[in-house]
Amino acid sequence: MDDAFIADAQQILSADNSLVPEFWQKKYKDEAGRNWDKFYHRNSTNFFKDRNWTDREFEELRPGHAFSEQNPVLLEIGCGVGNFVWPILKRNPDIFVYACDFSTRA
């Protein structure tokens, strides 16, 4: 991204001083897990496809990439059913992955 794009984005964000009402903040926070459970129940695992392109987008996740002396560690937040993680682990079993999701159904 160029500096002009970043400056425009920062100007837009600084001009927006609207807040989500506290009631809705609490509702979304309290019901996030339940809503994601509903989503996975409706869509089932047939909806999701493994993301086999991830090692093309993230070169550092490829096997043999020059890491520090330690094996790489990956944190995936919102992993769902693991469609991002499984192809990575299949190609590079030396990666240690922490994966978490709101939904207990995922």
N, C-alpha and C positions, 0 to 999 in steps of 0.2 A: 504494500500500500504506500502511496506517496504521501508526503507531508500535507498537501492541500486536502486530500481526502480525509486524513485524520483530523485536521483542523476543523473541517466542515462537520464531521461527526461529533467532535467535542462541543462545538457551538450549539448544535441541535440538542444534544443531551443536557447541556447546562441551561438551556432555555426551558426545558421541560421540568417543571417543579410539581407536577401532579403526583399524588400518592394514591395507592390503592387503600380504600377505607379499611380500618382495623378489623371490622367484622369479616370482610372478604379475605384478608390476610390470614386470620385465624382459621376460617373455614377451609381455605385451600391447603394450609399447613396440616390441619387435623385430619383432613379427608384424602390426602395425597395417596397414601397406600391403598386405601379402599378403591379410589378411582382407577389407579393403575391395575389393581386386581380385576376390576370390571373390564378394562381394556383387554387384558390378556385372556380373560374368559370369552369375550366376544370374538377375538381375532384368532385365538389358538396359535399353536406353534407353526401351523402350515402357512401363516401369513408372512413369516419372517424368512429371509434368505441369508445364508452366510455371506459375510462381506469378504470375499476372496481377494479384493483389491487392496486391502489395508497395507500390505507390505510394499506395494508400489507407491502409496501415498506417504507412508512413514518409513523411510529407508532405515532408520535406526532400529526398527523392529525386525529387520531381516537377519537371518542367520549369518554369522561371520562379520557382522558390522563391528567396527572398532569401538568397543565400549571401554570404560575404565576397567580396572582389574576385577571388578565385581560383575556378576551376572545382572542383567537389567531387571528392573522391577517396574511393573505397570499397574496403575490404578485406573480402573474403569468405573465411573460413577454413572448409574443408570444403564447397567449392562443388559437389562432385559433377559432374554433367554440365552445370551452369550454369543450372538452371531458375529460380533466383532472379535471376541476373545478366542473362540475355538479355532478359526483359521490361523491366527497368529501362533497359538500353541502347537498346532499341527506342524507348522513350518519351522518354528524355533522353540523347541521344548526347554531351552535354557532360561527363558523368560519366566519370572515369578509374577503371577497376576493376583491382585486384589480386585474383586469384582463385587459390586453391591447394587441393589435395586430397591425401590420402595415396595414393589409388589412381592408378596409371598408366593404368587402364582407363577412368576416369571421363571 
